[in-house]
């Protein structure tokens, strides 16, 4: 007589890998105030000559602000020129630069914003004709002959995509765990007797609801 019995299929344990990545675009923002006092004493100091702020650091790079009271070029005479200078650090920084001229009790009078990449040390970026000298003199008349150049720098990191750690999710072995519990009795707290045969179960695996209420009454 032929044997129709078949061996139980073997379950192969598989691990499901989950990977992910993320796009990162960071930035650092800082503000530097360059206070200029007694402007009347530096007005007329000749085209191309400048005064500078102290060196300040943003994003691991060194900077300063240079102000040209009579303009940085001959064609800028009659205007004040303002520039941000890159003094040291990693080159290639992409900077969003916002500069404004601030007066006490009057707030910002002039404000400019631009974006520039500093590819070499000593590079600069700014405005040749920031404000007319005559206009600034008018604004300073009732005040104490001082003003502030406020420079807001936003250094934008090069955007990049980076890998995130891989999570390995093991395949569920619930059916095997339940079979093992039934055979060994491990973790069981209830035993049913049906037809003289004992079935150990854990209360967490009981069937619930109306079906259970009807069937449980027949258990011996």
C-alpha positions in Angstrom: 0.0 0.0 0.0 1.4 3.3 -1.0 2.4 5.7 1.8 0.5 9.0 1.3 2.1 10.7 4.3 4.1 13.7 3.6 6.8 15.3 5.7 5.9 18.7 7.1 7.3 21.6 5.0 10.4 23.2 6.4 10.2 26.9 7.1 13.2 28.8 6.1 14.1 31.7 8.4 14.5 34.8 6.4 15.7 38.3 7.5 14.1 41.2 5.8 16.5 44.1 5.4 15.2 47.7 5.5 17.5 50.5 4.3 16.9 54.3 4.1 18.6 57.5 3.2 18.0 61.2 3.8 18.7 64.5 2.0 20.6 66.9 4.2 20.9 70.7 3.6 22.1 72.5 6.7 23.0 76.1 7.5 24.6 78.3 10.1 23.4 81.8 10.7 25.2 84.5 12.7 25.1 88.3 13.1 28.0 90.7 13.4 27.5 94.4 14.2 30.2 96.8 13.1 29.7 100.1 15.0 31.2 103.2 13.3 31.7 106.2 15.6 32.6 109.8 14.7 32.0 109.3 11.0 32.8 113.0 10.3 36.4 112.2 11.2 36.8 109.5 8.5 34.6 111.1 5.8 36.9 112.3 3.0 39.8 109.8 3.7 40.2 109.2 -0.1 38.8 106.7 -2.4 40.0 103.1 -1.9 40.9 103.5 1.7 38.8 101.6 4.3 38.2 100.9 7.9 37.5 97.3 9.0 35.7 95.5 11.8 37.4 93.0 14.1 37.8 89.5 12.7 34.9 87.2 13.6 34.3 83.5 13.0 31.2 81.8 11.5 31.1 78.1 10.5 34.8 77.6 11.2 35.8 80.4 8.8 37.1 83.9 9.5 35.6 87.1 8.2 35.6 90.9 8.6 33.6 93.8 7.2 35.3 96.6 5.4 33.8 100.0 4.9 35.1 102.5 2.4 33.9 106.0 3.4 34.6 107.5 0.0 33.9 104.5 -2.1 36.2 101.6 -3.1 36.7 102.8 -6.7 36.9 106.2 -8.4 33.5 105.6 -10.0 32.1 105.0 -6.5 33.1 108.5 -5.1 30.1 110.0 -3.3 29.0 106.7 -2.0 30.0 104.5 0.9 31.1 100.9 -0.1 30.6 97.9 2.2 32.1 94.5 1.7 32.4 91.2 3.5 35.9 89.7 3.3 36.7 86.0 3.6 40.0 85.7 5.6 40.5 82.0 6.4 39.1 78.6 6.5 37.7 76.0 4.1 37.1 77.5 0.7 33.9 77.1 -1.3 31.6 78.4 1.3 28.2 79.5 -0.1 27.0 82.5 1.9 23.7 84.3 2.0 24.8 87.8 3.0 22.4 90.5 4.4 23.9 93.9 5.3 22.0 96.8 6.7 22.8 100.3 8.0 21.3 100.9 11.4 20.8 104.2 13.2 19.8 104.6 16.8 16.1 105.2 17.2 15.5 104.9 13.4 16.2 101.3 12.7 17.4 100.0 9.3 17.8 102.7 6.7 19.4 100.6 3.9 19.3 96.9 3.6 20.7 94.5 0.9 20.7 90.7 0.5 22.7 88.6 -1.9 24.2 85.1 -2.1 27.8 84.4 -3.1 30.3 81.5 -3.1 33.7 82.3 -1.7 36.2 80.2 -3.7 39.4 81.7 -2.4 40.8 83.2 0.8 40.8 87.0 0.4 37.6 86.9 -1.7 35.0 89.5 -1.0 31.4 90.4 -1.7 29.3 93.4 -1.1 28.0 96.7 -2.5 30.0 99.4 -4.2 27.3 101.9 -3.7 25.8 101.0 -0.4 24.5 104.5 0.4 25.1 108.0 -0.8 27.5 109.9 1.5 25.3 112.9 1.5 22.3 110.8 2.5 24.2 109.3 5.4 25.3 112.8 6.5 21.7 114.0 6.6 20.7 111.0 8.7 23.5 111.6 11.2 23.0 115.3 11.7 20.6 115.1 14.7 22.4 112.1 16.2 25.8 111.4 17.6 27.7 110.9 14.4 27.6 107.1 14.6 25.9 104.2 12.9 26.1 100.4 12.7 26.7 98.1 9.8 24.8 94.9 10.7 25.9 91.9 8.7 23.9 88.7 8.9 25.7 85.6 7.4 24.0 82.4 6.6 26.5 79.7 5.6 24.8 77.0 3.6 26.4 73.5 3.7 26.7 71.6 0.4 23.5 69.5 0.3 24.1 65.8 0.3 22.4 62.5 0.6 23.6 60.2 3.4 22.8 56.6 4.2 20.9 55.8 7.4 21.7 52.7 9.4 20.2 49.4 8.2 17.5 47.7 10.3 17.2 43.9 9.9 13.7 42.7 10.7 13.5 38.9 11.4 10.6 37.0 9.9 7.8 36.2 12.3 7.9 32.6 13.7 4.6 32.9 15.5 3.2 29.6 14.1 6.3 27.7 15.2 6.2 29.3 18.7 2.6 28.4 19.2 3.3 24.8 18.1 6.2 24.5 20.5 4.1 25.9 23.3 1.3 23.4 22.7 3.8 20.5 22.7 5.9 21.5 25.6 3.2 23.2 27.7 5.6 26.2 28.2 3.7 29.3 29.2 0.3 27.7 29.5 -2.0 28.4 32.4 -5.2 26.6 31.2 -5.8 23.0 30.2 -8.9 21.9 28.2 -10.1 18.3 28.2 -11.8 17.3 24.9 -12.7 13.7 24.3 -10.3 12.5 27.0 -7.4 14.4 25.4 -5.8 17.3 27.2 -5.0 20.6 25.4 -2.8 23.1 27.3 -3.3 26.7 26.3 -2.3 30.1 27.5 -5.2 32.4 28.4 -3.8 35.1 26.0 -4.5 32.7 23.0 -8.1 31.9 23.9 -10.7 32.6 21.2 -13.0 35.4 22.2 -16.4 36.6 21.3 -19.8 34.8 20.7 -18.1 31.8 19.0 -16.1 31.1 22.1 -19.1 31.5 24.4 -21.0 28.8 22.5 -18.1 26.3 22.1 -16.8 26.6 25.6 -19.9 25.0 27.1 -19.1 21.7 25.3 -15.7 21.4 26.8 -15.4 18.6 29.3 
